[in-house]
């Protein structure tokens, strides 16, 4: 079977696809840190997958229901801020794209409100993403894989001033 070559995207179409995928990367961490963590599931396709393969802990969630349950289980006393950088999106076809991006995570457990003293990041890693254009022309995450070369324990906020 011979496959027809894909028609190249026009420069504006490519730019819009790249920007839509960048926005998903940023919306993901925004929802985890400042929004409703379970809503992250809506950024994925119906069959979307999030995973942290070995040497990580081997976690894998597939489908929106599993993703909603996994991210929604985040304790309300866990305060985090993720910094995203080095976002590199590559459009691989009119309906698919992939990306790599770096993240740095600042996080504490036991937060009861108020400002905390700044500490070092607890994680520095990267995401490997696959995106798919869905009906209506929008883009969603089809697969997100976490790689964590730098990580440590999450500190507890005990003794920190509260609001």
C-alpha positions as CSV (number, residue, x, y, z in Angstrom):
1,X,0.0,0.0,0.0
2,X,1.4,3.4,-1.0
3,X,0.7,6.3,1.2
4,X,0.1,9.7,-0.4
5,X,2.5,12.3,0.9
6,X,1.0,14.7,3.4
7,X,0.2,18.1,2.2
8,X,2.4,20.6,4.0
9,X,0.7,23.1,6.3
10,X,0.7,26.7,5.4
11,X,2.9,28.8,7.7
12,X,0.0,30.4,9.5
13,X,-1.7,27.0,10.0
14,X,1.5,25.6,11.4
15,X,1.9,28.6,13.7
16,X,-1.7,28.3,15.0
17,X,-1.2,24.5,15.6
18,X,2.0,25.2,17.5
19,X,0.4,27.9,19.6
20,X,-2.6,25.7,20.4
21,X,-0.3,22.9,21.6
22,X,1.8,25.4,23.7
23,X,-1.4,26.6,25.3
24,X,-2.3,23.0,26.3
25,X,1.1,22.7,28.0
26,X,0.5,25.8,29.9
27,X,-3.1,25.1,30.7
28,X,-2.1,21.7,32.2
29,X,0.1,23.3,34.9
30,X,-2.2,26.2,35.5
31,X,-5.1,23.8,36.2
32,X,-2.9,21.8,38.6
33,X,-1.5,24.7,40.4
34,X,-4.3,27.4,40.4
35,X,-7.4,25.7,39.1
36,X,-9.3,22.5,39.6
37,X,-6.8,19.6,39.2
38,X,-9.4,17.1,38.0
39,X,-10.2,19.4,35.1
40,X,-6.8,18.5,33.6
41,X,-8.6,15.4,32.1
42,X,-10.5,17.7,29.7
43,X,-7.2,18.7,28.0
44,X,-6.7,15.1,26.8
45,X,-8.4,13.2,24.1
46,X,-11.0,10.6,25.2
47,X,-8.4,7.9,25.0
48,X,-5.6,10.2,26.3
49,X,-2.7,8.8,28.4
50,X,-0.5,10.2,31.1
51,X,2.4,8.2,32.3
52,X,5.6,8.2,34.4
53,X,7.5,5.1,33.2
54,X,10.4,3.5,35.0
55,X,12.8,4.6,36.4
56,X,9.8,6.7,37.6
57,X,7.1,5.0,39.7
58,X,5.4,3.4,36.7
59,X,2.1,5.3,37.1
60,X,-0.2,5.3,34.1
61,X,-3.7,6.7,33.6
62,X,-5.6,6.1,30.4
63,X,-8.9,7.7,29.4
64,X,-10.6,10.8,30.8
65,X,-12.2,9.0,33.7
66,X,-8.9,7.6,35.0
67,X,-7.2,11.0,34.4
68,X,-9.9,12.8,36.3
69,X,-9.6,10.4,39.2
70,X,-5.8,10.5,39.3
71,X,-5.5,14.3,39.1
72,X,-8.6,14.9,41.2
73,X,-7.1,12.9,44.1
74,X,-4.6,15.7,44.8
75,X,-4.8,16.7,48.5
76,X,-6.0,20.3,49.0
77,X,-3.1,21.0,51.4
78,X,-0.5,20.5,48.7
79,X,0.7,23.8,47.4
80,X,2.6,23.8,44.1
81,X,3.9,26.1,41.4
82,X,5.3,24.7,38.2
83,X,7.5,26.7,35.9
84,X,7.4,25.6,32.2
85,X,10.2,26.4,29.8
86,X,12.0,25.3,26.6
87,X,8.7,24.4,25.0
88,X,9.4,23.0,21.6
89,X,6.4,21.9,19.5
90,X,6.8,20.1,16.2
91,X,3.8,19.7,13.9
92,X,4.2,16.3,12.4
93,X,1.1,16.3,10.2
94,X,-2.1,18.4,9.7
95,X,-3.6,16.5,12.6
96,X,-0.7,15.5,14.9
97,X,2.1,17.3,16.7
98,X,4.6,16.4,19.4
99,X,6.5,18.5,21.9
100,X,9.1,18.5,24.6
101,X,9.1,21.0,27.5
102,X,10.9,21.4,30.7
103,X,9.3,21.9,34.1
104,X,10.5,23.0,37.5
105,X,8.2,22.2,40.5
106,X,8.1,24.0,43.8
107,X,5.8,22.2,46.2
108,X,5.0,21.7,49.9
109,X,2.5,19.6,51.7
110,X,0.5,20.6,54.8
111,X,-0.2,24.1,53.5
112,X,-2.9,25.9,55.4
113,X,-2.7,29.3,53.7
114,X,-0.5,32.3,53.6
115,X,3.0,32.9,52.2
116,X,5.8,30.4,52.8
117,X,9.5,30.9,52.7
118,X,10.9,30.0,49.3
119,X,12.7,26.7,49.1
120,X,14.5,24.8,46.3
121,X,12.5,23.0,43.6
122,X,11.5,19.5,44.4
123,X,11.5,18.4,40.8
124,X,13.1,19.3,37.5
125,X,12.2,17.3,34.5
126,X,10.6,17.2,31.1
127,X,7.4,16.2,29.4
128,X,7.2,14.4,26.1
129,X,3.8,15.1,24.5
130,X,1.8,13.9,21.6
131,X,-1.2,16.0,20.4
132,X,-4.1,15.3,18.1
133,X,-6.4,17.6,16.3
134,X,-10.0,16.7,17.1
135,X,-13.3,17.3,15.5
136,X,-14.0,21.0,15.2
137,X,-10.3,21.8,14.6
138,X,-9.1,22.1,18.2
139,X,-6.1,20.3,19.6
140,X,-5.8,18.0,22.7
141,X,-3.1,16.0,24.4
142,X,-3.2,12.4,23.2
143,X,-0.2,11.3,25.4
144,X,2.0,12.9,28.1
145,X,5.1,11.2,29.4
146,X,6.9,12.6,32.4
147,X,10.7,12.2,32.7
148,X,12.2,13.1,36.1
149,X,16.0,13.3,36.2
150,X,16.0,15.5,39.3
151,X,13.7,14.9,42.2
152,X,13.5,14.9,46.0
153,X,11.0,14.7,48.8
154,X,8.2,17.2,49.1
155,X,8.8,19.3,52.3
156,X,6.0,19.8,54.9
157,X,4.9,23.3,55.6
158,X,4.8,22.8,59.4
159,X,5.8,25.8,61.4
160,X,5.2,28.1,58.4
161,X,3.2,31.2,58.9
162,X,-0.5,30.9,57.9
163,X,-3.0,33.4,56.7
